[in-house]
Amino acid sequence: MTRVLLIEDDPAVRRGVSLGLRHRGHEALVVTTGEDGLAELVASAPDIVLLDLMLPGMSGLETCRRIRAFSQVPIVILSARDDDVDIVVGLEAGADDYVIKPASGEVIEARMRAVLRRTSQPAIDQARTPYGDLLIDRVALRVLKQGTQLALAPTEMKLLLFLSAAPEQTFSRQQLLEQVWEHTFHGDYRLVDACVMRLRAKIEDDPRDPRYIQTVRGFGYRFGPL
């Protein structure tokens, strides 16, 4: 049974999503504010968080940022906001995926499963590999920069593991969506670009002139620690 924390203030959405979760065999923990969500996260240790952006009091974005300050629990944003800026900002706040409402129970379930699979998968291979001042420990799933461990969200870790397993090989955004996000449809490339931006901010000396996660213009990204 997956323990799901749903932070949603809209009664109709809250009722529909929670019933759908329970119908599919999950345990649904339901709160209506970001403040209550933080408290429930500490008290109940859920496996995944479904988070609305339009919350009373503390916004969903601020709730996401506060969760990321102390926890790497997978976060899926559920929001009616479909503007590019809202999606990118949500992902940059630390969310692992972004689902636009209204969304069917089947879609929410599929996106949850994909996030949980990729955040619980073992490392690609069993090795501690140095790349310049980065050390990628695929056994302990840790990344150290100049000896200091970096706080990477699960999707950021999965993306770095995947790219670094094939240095200098270029992957399209669609390939990354399929391999890291497990989206088999022609997906939303903003997920990839936003995650790359967050990852660069953590591992690069100068994110504007990246050494590790390099852009191949008009195509995708490669890992190039040279």
N, C-alpha and C positions, 0 to 999 in steps of 0.2 A: 504494500500500500504506500503510495506516495503522499507525503504530507505537504499540502499546498496552502500557502498563505495568500489570501485574496484581500487586497486593499482597494476597496471600491465604495463610493458613497451613493451611487445611483441605485435606488432600491430594485428597479426592474433588472438591471444588469447584474447586480449582486445576486439576486434570487436565481436568475437564469444560469449564470456561470457556476454558482455553487451547486445547484441541482445537477447540472451536467457533470461536474467533477465527481460528485458522490455517486451518480449513476454509473460512472466508469470505474468505480472502486477506489477513488482517492479519498483521503481525509481532507476536508476543506475547513480551514481556519479563516473566519471572515471578520474583518474589521472595517471601519468606515473612515478612519483618519490616518494620516501619516504617523502621528504621535503614537496612536494605538498599535499601528503596524510595527514600529520599532520595538515597542514593549513586548508584543506577541512574538516577534522574531527572537528576542533574547530568551523568552520564557519557554517557547515550544520548539525551537530549532527546526523550522520547516526545511523540506528538500528543495523547494522552489518558491519564488514569490511572483504573483501576478499583480501588477501595480497600475492603477489608473493615474493619469496625469492631473486631472481636474479634481483636486481634493480640497475640502474646506480647511482653512488654517494652513498648515505646512503643505506646500505643493508636492505633487508626485515627483518632480525633478529633485527637489530638496530632499525628499524622503529617499530617493535612489542614491543621492550623493552621501547621505548619512549612513545608509546601509553599507555602502562601499568603503566607508571609513574604517569599518571594523569587521566586515564579513564578505566572503566571496561566494555567498549563496547565489545560485542562478536567478536572474531577474528578467521577466518578460513584461514589457509595458503593453497594456491594453488601453488604447486611446482612440477617440473619434478624430483627433487631429491628424490630418494626412499631408500637411505641408512638409516640403523637404526640410525646412529649417527645424521644425518640431521633431522630426524623426532623427535628424543628425544630432540635435542637442540631447535628445533622450539617450541615444546610444553613447554619446560622449560622456554623459553623466554616469555611465557604467552598466547600462542594461545590456543583456546578452541578445535580446531580440525585441522586435517591435511589431505588434499586431494591431491593425486598424479595425476599430469597431464600426458597425456591428460585424462580429465574426461568429461563425457557427461553432458549436461545441467540438465538431470534428477537426476544424482548423486549429482551435486552441489546443486540443489534445495533441495533434500532430506536431505543433511547434514546441509544446512542452517536452514531448518525447525527444525531439531532435536536440533541444538544449541539454536535457538530462543525459542523453547518450554522449554528446561531445564533451560534457564536463566531467563525466565519470570514466571515459575511456582511458586505458593505460597509455603510457608514452609510446611513441612510434617505434623506438628501439631502446635498449637498455644501455645507456652510456652517459658519461659526464663529458661534455664536449666544450672546449674553450673556443671562443671566437673573439679574438682581440681581448678587450677588457670584459667581455661577457662570458659567463660560464652557464651553460644550459645543462641542468641535471635532469635527465629523463627518467631516472629511477625515483627520485624524491619529488619530481615535478616542481623544481625550483629554478629560478633564474637569478644569478648574482651578477652585479656590475661592480667591478673593482672591489669585490669581496662583500658587498652589501646586497642582501636579498631584496628583490623588487616585489612589490605587491601587484601581481597581475590578476585580472579577472579571468574566470575560466575560459571564455572565448578568446581573450588575448593570448593566453597560454597555448591553447590549441592552434591558433593561427601561427604563433612563433614556432611551435614544434613542427608544424607541417612545412612551413617555408624553409626552416633551417635544416630539415632532413634532406633537402636537395639544393645545396648552395649553388647559386648562379643559374638555376633553372627558373624560367619565367612561367608564371601561372596567370591565366586570365581571371577576371573577377568572377565569371561564371564557374570556372573550375574551383575557385576558393569557396564560393557559395555551396557547391555540391560536396566538397570534401570537409569543410570546417563547419558550415551551418547545416549541412545535409538537406539543402533545398534542391530538389531535383527539377523543379520548374525553372523557367526563365526568370530569374529572381531580381530582387531589388539590390542594385550594386551599392546603394548608400550604406547598407549594413557593412560591407567590406571596407569602404573608404573611411567610415567613421571609426571602425575598429583599428585600422592601420594608423589613423591619427592618434588614437589613445595609446597604442603600443609605441609609436615613435616618441611620444612625449615622455615615456618611461625609460626606454632603452637607449635613445640617441643623445649624444652630447648637444647636437643642434638639430631639432626636428625639422627645421627648414632646409637643412642640407644633410639628409640622412645617409648614414654609412651602412646600416644593416638592412633596413627595409627600403628597397629602392623601387621607384616608380618606372615602369616601362610605358611611356606615354601612349595613350590610345588603346592599351591592351590590359595591363594588370601590374603585378608586382613580382619581385624576386628578392631572395635573401643573398646579399653580397658583401660579406665582411672583409673587403679588400681595401 
